Amino acid sequence: MSNWPGKFVIGLTGNIATGKSVVRRMFEHLGAYTIDADALTHRTYAKGAPGYQKVIDTFGKWLVNKNGEIDRSKLGNLVFNDREAMSQLEEIVHPLVRQASEILIKRAPQQVVVIEAIKLLEGDLRKVCDSIWVTNAPQEVQVERLIRKRGFTRERAMERINMQSAQSAKVAIANIIITNTGSYDSLWKQVNAAWKEVVPGASDADTETISKKPTAITGDFSAKRGKPKNSKAIAEFITRLSKGKRVMTSENVMEDFGDKAYMLLQIDGKLVGLASWQVENLVTRTTDIFLEENLNQQKAFETLIKEVERASGELQSEASLIFVANKLTVQEPLWKNLGYERRTPETLGVQAWKDAATESMIKGSTLLFKQLRQERVLRPI
């Protein structure tokens, strides 16, 4: 714990499609504060942010779109095909990402902090880490994932893989290697075992405990974050309340835990509601809410959403986005009472918030927005 008194910092890296983000989410379920350094990179050159003008001065105004933002796809096409351009971009963004990460680490209430970065070992972030973890997968598995999840052609997948530094070099430096070729359950067991082995005090703790803070209670309701051991109950609940439109299995829910979290609403230990949510790039997204029909809706929503907000606060979220089906929009007075208002993605102002809203918005849903904190990392200057 030499870099940050009272903190243990894990650096998480690995090449494309080896499962870094899934493992980072697992750390979050184990109680760590996690930082996606690659997402912070995009914030460094958002309009008004510290790296915005530097990127334009270096590469040209042609990168700026009609909204005044730097077009990430244009910038990506440039740097991924020109190693010198990539180096120039990294010289701009890496110091800013390091500064932002330091701010987040200082503010984090959690003892364990995980920094995910694809180029962790090449930059200064490596210097703040107490342990280096590397996700690993055979090249054919990487290619298959890029084709299936990102729609790449085989040729493009190989091109992206070959542009990165050798995976073997990362594995050689690692303190812990996580092999990601099998099921989520297998991956979870690896991470869980390594966590107990490496993290100070983890072997003596309940590794499925997410927070030591008391459960939120409003009236007869209580809310708590779901755990992998709750996967069967969550699957059965969603299948039943969706009237079979979303047939879920325990394995489906376990896979979901690699991408998001579940907040469970209970009365006397019985599951009566849930919300699926995630914090990515310091933005909370709640994409599903299921409630039994015979509940006090106001108290149920208040308990569930406030606990999502509290947990999001522990993850330093700046804003909460809730995507509700049309039947829930009739509860508008209730949402207003909780501090939410109807918005469209383009009206959110902050580019990271707009991006999150655009990525998660589905046809027929309504976006509800609430700002959770005024102070922002890499805020406009």
N, C-alpha and C positions, 0 to 999 in steps of 0.2 A: 504493500500500500504506500509506495514511496511518492507517487505523484500527487495524490489527493488524500489528505488526512481523513481517515474514517471511510474511505471509498475503495472498492475493489473494481478495477476497470478491465473488462474483457474486450479485446479486439477481435471482431468476427469478419473473416474474409473468405474468398474462394472465387473461382471463375464463374462466368455466366452460366445460369441454369444448373448450379450445383446445390441450390436450396438454402442460400444464406438467409433470405427473408423469412422463410418458414422457421428456421432455427431461431432467428431473432424473436419471432413471435412466441416461440416456446419459452425463451428466457423471460419474456413479459409475463407469461402464465406462472412462472416460478417466482415472480416477485421482483425482477430486475427492472431498472429503467433503461429503455433502449433508444438508441439514436441511429437513424438512417442517414448516414453522411452523404450518400449519393442524392437523396432527396433534398438535403440542405444545399447541395451544389446548385440546384435549379433556383433556389431562393437567392443565391448570391448575385445573380444577374437579372433578377426581376426589376421591373421599372422602378427607378428611384433607389434601389438597393446599392450597396457599396461597389459591387462589381459591374453594374450596368454600363456605365460610361466607358469603363476600361475595356469591356468586350467590344463595344461599338468602335472605340478608337483603334483597337487592334485588328478587327476583322472587317469593319465597314458598316455603313448605315443600311446596306441591302438586307441585313438580318432582321431589321425592325419591321413588324407587321403594322396593319392599319390602326391597331389599338395602342401603338407605341411600345409594345412588348417585344423582346427578342424572340424570334421564332425558333423554338427548340429543335424542331425537325431540320430546319436549314442549318443551324449550328452543328447539330449532330452529324448530318451528312458531310459537313466540311471536315470536322475533326476526326471522324472515324475513317476517313480516307486520306488523312495527311498527318503523319506522326509529329511533324514540326508544329502544325496548328494545334494538335492535342497538347503538346508540351506548353505552348503559349497560353492555352486556356487554363491548364492546371496551375501555372504560375500565378494566374489571377485568382482562381477560386480556392485553391488549397489553403492558403493562409486565412481566408475568410471562413471557410468551413471549420478550421481548427479553432478560431476565435468563438464561433457560434457553439461549437461542441463544448468548449470550456465553460461558457455561460450556462449551458444546459446541465453539465455535470455539477457545477457549483449549486445550482438551484434544486437539483434532484433530491427528494427526501430519502430515496432508496439507497441502501448501502452498496449494492452491486449495480454497475452501469455497463451496458454493452454497446459498443460502437460498431455498426456494420458499415463496411466500405470495401468496394471492389479493389481499390488501390491503397488499402490500408498500409501495406508494407513499403510502398514507394514514397509515402509522404510523412509529414510530421506527426500525424495522429498515432503512429506506432509508438512514439516516445511516451505517450501518456498511458499506455496499456500495461497492465500487470500480467496478463496472460493472453496468448494468441491462439485462437481457435480457427480451424480451416474446414470448410465443408468440401467434400470431395465426391466426385461421381465419374464413371467412365465416359469417354468422349461420346460414345454412341447414345448413352442416356441423355447427355446434354443436347445432342442434336434432336433426339426424339421430343424432348420437352420444348425446345424452341419451335419446332414444327407444330406441335399440338397446342401449345399455350399462346404463342405469339404469331402464328401463321407464317413463319419463315419458310422459304424454300430450303432444301438441303444445302444448296450452294451458299445461300446467305448465312445460314446457321454456321457452316464451317468457316466462312469468312470472319464472322464475329468472334468465334472461338479462337481462331488463329491470330487475331489482332491482339489478344491479351497475353500477358506474360505467362510462362509455362506453369501449369498447375503443380507440377512436381516441385518447383522451386518454393511455392507456398507451403506445400505439405512438409518439405524438409525443415522449414523454420517453425512449424506449429508446435505448440505445447499440447494441444488436443486436436485430434482429427476426427471429424464426424462424417461417416460414410453414408451417403444418401442415395441408395439404390432400391430400397424396399418400401415397405408400408410406412404410413405416418406413425403407427404404433411402435414399430421398430426404431424409427428415428427418435420418437419421444423417449424411449427407454435409454437410448445412447446419451441423449442430452441430459436426462435426469441423472444417470449414473455419473457422468462427467462433472455435472454441477456439484454433486455430493463430494466428489473427489477433490475438486479444485477450489471451490468457493469457501472462504473462511466461515466456519460455523454451520454450513449447509447440511453436513452429515448428521447433525444433531437436531435438525429442524424438520417439520412436516413440509416436504417439498411441494405439496399441492396447495399449501396456504398462499393465497394471493396477497392478502393484506392483513396486517395485524390490527387495523382499526376496527371499531365496532360496526356491526351491520346496521345499515340505515333502516329505521322503523318509522312508519307513519300509520297510526291507528293499529289495525290488526295485521298490517302487511309488513313483510321484511324483504329486503333485496340483497342478493349476494352474487358475486361473480361465479359463473359456472366453471367446473373443473372437468378434465377428461373423464373422470370416473362417473360424471353425470350424463355422458353421451347417449346412453340408451334412453333415459328419461326425456332428454331434450328431443331426440328423434321421434319418439312416440307422441310427444306433445305437439310438435309441429305438424306431423302427419294427421293427427286427429283434428286440430283446429283449422287446418287448411282444407278439411273435408276431402283429403286424398289428392288435392291438386299438387301438393309437394310431398311425395312419399320419401321419407328420410330413414336411413338406417344408422346404427351406431357408428359404422365405418364412415358414412358421409359426414357425420358431426365431428368425428375425430379429424377428418381432412379439413373441415372448416376451422378447427382450432389452429391450423397452420396459417390462417389468413385473418381471423377475427376472434372476438370473444363473445360470450353469452352472459347477459345479466339475467338472473332468475328471480322472479317474483313469487313469494310464498306466503301462505297463511298456515300457521301451525305445522310447518314443515312440508306442506303439500304445494306442489308446483301449480300456480294459477296464471302465470304469465311469463313472458320473456322478451328480451330485445337482443338482437345481434348487432354488434357495434365494433368499431376499430378506431384506433388513433394512428393515422399515417401522416407524416410530414406536419405534425403538430395540429392536425385537424381531425375532429371526431366525426365519424359517419355512422349514423344509426339507420340501418337499411330494412330491418324487419321488426315488427312489434306484433306479438300475439297475446291476447288476453281472453280469459274465460268471459262469457257474456253476462253472467249474473253478478258481476263485481261492482263495487262503488268505483266508477270509472275515474272520477277525479282523484281519489286517494291512490288508486292503482297507478295511474299515469305519473302522479306526483312522486310516489315512492320509487318507481322504476327509473324515470328520467333523471331525478336528482341523484340517484346512486350512479348512473352512467356518467353524469357530470362530475361527481366527486372523484370517481375513478379516473376520469379524463384529466382532472386537475392534477392528480398524482403523476400523470404522464405529460404535464405541461401543455395541454392542448389550448390553442388560442380561440377556437371557434367550434360550435356544435352544429352539425347539419343533420337534420332528420328528414328522411324521405318516407312520406306516408301515402297509403292508398287513399283513394277518393272517399271511402267510407269513414276514414278517420279525420278528414278535413272538416266534417260537421262539428268536430269538437274544438272549433277555433277559439271560443272564449277560454277554454281550458288551456290551450297552447299559449294564448296571450298571457294568462295568469302565470305561466311558467317562464315567461320572458321571450317567447319565440314569435317570429313574424314570418309571413309568407314572403318568399323572395324568388328571384330567378338567378341562375348562375352568374349571368353577366352583370348583375347589380352588386355583387359582393365586394368589389373593390380590390381586395388583395388577391394577387394572381394565384397563390397556393390554394386559397379558398375556392376561387373560380374553378381551378383544375379539379379539385376534389369533388365539387358539385357536378361538374360536367361528366366526370368519369363514373359517378355512382347514380346519376339520374336515369331512371327508366321510364318508358312511355306510360303515361297515365298516373304518375306519382306527382306529389306536391312537395316542394322543398320548403322546410321550415328552418330558420336560422337564428342563432343566438351567439353573440360574442362572449367568450368566457374570460378573457383577460385583455387588458389594454396594452401591456408591455409585450412587444414582439421581438423575436430573435431576427437579426438581419433586417430590421425595420427600415423603411425608406428614410433617406437623409436629405 
